[in-house]
C-alpha cells in the first residue's frame, strides 16, 4: 500500500434551483483514484451554490428542503441591496452561507461511505441553469491512481 493523492475537476450543469445528485460522479472519481482507505473532499468553487448530503430516496425531502429555504431567504425581498444579477442574487448567497461549499466523505474498500439513504448533492441556489465547477480530491492509502 502507498499514499495516494488524486484530484479531478468536474463541471456540473444544473437545471436551475434545486438538488443535482452527484453521488455517482464522485463515486467514479473515487474508483479511478485507487484509494482503498481515506477521504474524498468535494469542493464547490461558487458563492451561489453549495454541497449537501441529504436524503436520496424520497423526493418529498428535497421539495420540503427547497420550500424551507424559500421561507428562509425569499427571492425579491426589498431589503436586499445586492441585486445586480436579479432578485435571486442575494438569496442565493444567503442560502449558500448556511450550507457548505465542501463535504468530506470517508472512503473504505475503495468506495464512498454513505448511509443507506444518503446522497451527495450540488445545491443550486440560482433560478436559472448554471455550470458549476467542483474539485474532488481523494487521498489515502491504496494502489497508484490510474
Secondary structure, DSSP 8 states (H G I E B T S, - for coil): -EEEEEEEEEEEEE-SSEEEE-HHHHHHHHHHHTEEEEEEEEEE--SSEEEEEEE-S-HHHHHHHHHHHHHHS-TT-TT----TT-TTHHHHHHHHHTSBSEEEEEEETTEE---TTEEEEEEE-SSS-EEEEEEEEEEEEES---
